[in-house]
Amino acid sequence: AVVKVRYHHAGSPAFLEQTGDKINIYFTEPVHAITPGQAAVFYDGQDVLGGGWIERHVIGEVPAPAALAETVA
């Protein structure tokens, strides 16, 4: 998926993982200016897959979920 975190953001590739009623976003490259309270919108091409409000931003390398690790490797 491609995720946009600002209106003028071109979008960045990311893996999405659903945990309960939340979605964890794992960007494949650093994204600047991610701020709690902003919207994050997920796209597949021009199609909107979903979105929500950013609750927190973890800086640094976050390992991809085990289910996605095989796709990354």
Rosetta blueprint (number, residue, H / E / L):
1 A L
2 V E
3 V E
4 K E
5 V L
6 R L
7 Y L
8 H L
9 H L
10 A L
11 G L
12 S E
13 P E
14 A E
15 F E
16 L E
17 E E
18 Q E
19 T E
20 G L
21 D L
22 K E
23 I E
24 N E
25 I E
26 Y E
27 F E
28 T L
29 E L
30 P L
31 V L
32 H L
33 A L
34 I L
35 T L
36 P L
37 G L
38 Q L
39 A E
40 A E
41 V E
42 F E
43 Y E
44 D E
45 G L
46 Q L
47 D E
48 V E
49 L E
50 G E
51 G E
52 G E
53 W E
54 I L
55 E L
56 R L
57 H L
58 V L
59 I L
60 G L
61 E L
62 V L
63 P L
64 A L
65 P L
66 A H
67 A H
68 L H
69 A H
70 E H
71 T H
72 V H
73 A L
